[in-house]
Structures are given as structure tokens and as C-alpha cells.
Amino acid sequence: MSADGELKKIRVLIVDDHPIMRVGVAAILAAQPDLEVVAQAGTAAEAVRLFAAERPDLTLMDLRLPDKSGVEAIRAIRAISPKARIVALTTYEGDEDIHQALEAGAQGYLIKGMPHDALVKALYRVHAGHRFLPQVVSQALSSRVPGSHLSQREQEVLQLLFAGKSNREIAEELAIKEATVKSHVSVILMRLNVSDRTQAVVEGLKRGLVHL
């Protein structure tokens, strides 16, 4: 309650590049008497700008945005306010996506398509200072193999493998030697525990190291 006896609402920023998704989430939150959507953003840049202007209590963040990733937006928001409370709401289910979002500062992680009450529960729990990780998310994290993390350069090489590039083409695109590309590919195969480039791409897609 506020000083004048009115219910103090939890102020929420919704970030998603699909307007229909934003409207749907806003409608779910509007049905709760103590939740209020104060702003909606469709890009990472807009999300950071609106967060700085509105200083919401909670931010719902999609990870796939047209200008930058949601993870980058989370980092930028946390740079503005280290105590910012953020819940990732995304289609991504790979352990790398989850790990990166939580490492960037998200305190909750929801998969789109989960029941409406899970979304509301996540917001209340994170607002109270706790983490919210549904069982499917916790299981993905627990299956994360130690030592399987790829460096930024290795992720770039894997993304180009996904694009069907040869070692020579990857070397030209990244301005590195072809022998260096071969070395990166060998490390990628070892860390993903696969035997060839095709398997590496499949595993990368499954884990969220590369995206369609």
C-alpha cells in the first residue's frame, strides 16, 4: 500500500519484437490488480532507453531481438541499474541460452508457451528477490557439460559452419589463417563431444550456441 492507502503496483517493462506478443503479455498482466505495464519495447536499444526513462520494477526480456540480443540488452540494463530485476521470456530452450541470460543478470527464465500463471508467478517471485527457474529450465542447466563452453571466436566459427562455409571462406570472413580455423573447428568438435561438422551444427542448435 502507498501512503494514501492505494495499492502500490509493480511496474513492468515488456520487451519483445512481436507486437501481438507484447499485447498478449500486457493483457495477462493487466488482469492482476498489482501489476502495471509502464512501457513496451521492440528492440534492445529501445529497451535500454525505456528502462533508463521509466526505471520499472521488473523487465520481461525476449532474447531474440532485431538489433542486438536480449542478453546484450540485459547487460546494458544491469550496467544502468545493477539491482534491476529481469525475467527472460523466450522460445530458446538450449542450456547455453539459459546460462548466458542468467550470467548476464536475469533472475528468471520462462519458455513462451508456458501457462499464464507461470508468467505471473515468475514476476512475483523475482520481484521478491528470488530466482524463478521452471523444472524444464533447471534440467537443461543441470545437463550442461563442464568444459563445453565455447569462446566468442569459436561461436563465430560455429555460426559460419552452420551457414555452410568452408574453412577457407571462414578464414576470409574472420580475417584469420585457414590453419587457425581448422584449430577452432577441432576444439569445437571436442567441446561439443561430436565427430564432424554436421553433428557440431546440430548440437549447437540444440544447445542454443547457434540460432536459425
N, C-alpha and C positions, 0 to 999 in steps of 0.2 A: 504494500500500500504506500502511496505517496503521502506527503504531509497533509494534503487536503482530503485524504480518505479515498482517493480514486485508485483503482488497480494499476500498479506500475507495470507496464508492458515490456516484454523482452523484444528489443528492436533487432530485426533481421535484414541482412543484405542477401539477395539471391543472385547468383552468378551462373548463367547458362546461355549458350549461344542460340538455343532454340526458344523463340518467343512463346510457343504453345506450352513448352515445358515450364517456363517461368510462370506463366499464368496459372497452370495447374498446381504448381507448388504453392504459389501465393494464395490460391483458393483454399488449399488444405490448411495453411497456417492461419488464414483469416477466420476459420471456424473455431480457433482456440481463443478464448477471451483474453489471455495474457500474452499472445504473440502478435507482433505488428511488423509487416514488411515495410521498411522505410525506403528501400531502393532496389532496383533491379539492373543488372549489367549483362551485356552480351559478349564482352571481350575482357581480356586480362587487364589491359590499360584502363578501361572504364571501371573495372572492379577496384583497382588500386585507387583511382581518383575518387570514386564514390565512398570507399571506405574512409579515406582521409577526410572527406567532407562531412560524412554522416556519423562516423565512429559508432557503428552498430555494436550491439552486444554479441551478436553471432553472425557468422558468414557461412552461407551454403555455397560450396565451390565445386563446379564441374571441372574435371581435369582436362577435357578436350575443348580448347577454345581456338578461335581462328587466328589470333595474332601470336600468342605465347601459350605455353602450357599452364594448366591450373596450378601445378607445383611451383612454377616461377611466380605466379600471382600470389600464392600463399607465402612464399619467401619475402616478396616485396611488402605485403601487408604486415607480416611479422616484424619487418625492419622498421615500419612506421610505429607499430604497437606490439612489443614482444609478448604482451599478455592477450593478444587478440585470440578469440575462440572461434575455431573454424571446423566445419564438418564437410568432408568431401562427399559429394553425391554424384556418382558417375556410373558409366556402363563397364568400366575397366575392373576386371576381377583378378588380374595377374599379381603375383606376390611382389614383383618389382614396383608396380604402380602403387600398391598399398604402402610398401616400405618407403618409397620416395615421398609420398604425401605425408606420412606420419613424421618422417625425418625433417621435412620442411616446416612442420609445426601444426598440422591438422590433429585435432584430438578425437575426431570421429570419422568413420568411413562407412558409407552406405552405397549399396548397389541399386541403381534405378530398377524399378520393378518390384522392390520390396513393399510390404504392406504400408499403408499410410501411417499407421500407429507407430511403426518403427522409426519413421522420419521424425514425428513429434517427440517420441521418447528420446531419440538421439539428441535433439536440440535441448531438451530439458536437462539431460544428463551432462552434456558438455557445458551448458550454462552454469551448472552447479559445480563445475571444476573437475569433472571425471571424464574418462575416456569412454567412447562407445564403439565397440567392435563386434558386430554380429558374428555368430558361430562360423559362417562360411568365410568371413574375412580372417578371423583368428586361425582357422585351419589353413588358409592359404599362406599366412605368415609363418605358421609352425612348420610348413613343408619347405620353407626356404632353406636351401642347402648352403652351409657355411663355405665361404671361399668362392661362391658362384657370382659374386658381384662383378660387373663389367665397368671398366673405366669409361670416361666420356668418349675417348677416341675409339675404344672397342665397340661402344654402342653405335658410333657413327659408321664404323666399318660394317657392323651387322645390319644397319638400316640400308646400306648400299648393296649388301648381299641380297637383302630382301627385294631390292629394286632390280635384281638380276645383273648387276655389274660384275665384270671380270676383275681380277686382281689389278690388271693394268689400268682399267678405267677408274677403279677406286683410287689407285695411286695418283692418277692425273687429277681427279676431283679434289682429293685432300692435299695435293701438293707434297706427297711423300714418296719414298722409293718403293718399288714393287716388292722388294725383299722385306721391307717393313710391313707391308700389307700382309704378306704371307705369314709373318711372325704374329701379327694381330689375329689372323684367322686361326692359327694353331692354338693360341691362348683361348680364343672364344670357344673352340671345339672342346678344349679341355675343361673349361669352367662350366660349360653347359652340359658336359658329360655326353656328348654326341660324337658321331664318327664322320659326318660330312656336312657340307654347306647347307644342303636342303634340310637336314634334321636340325641344324642350328637355327634356321629361319623359323621352322615350325615351333621349336622350343621357345624361341624369342617371342613369337606371337602369343604363345600360351602364357608366358610369364609376364608379358607386358613390357618387354625390352624394346620391341618394335610394334608399330601400330599400322593398321590398314589406312 
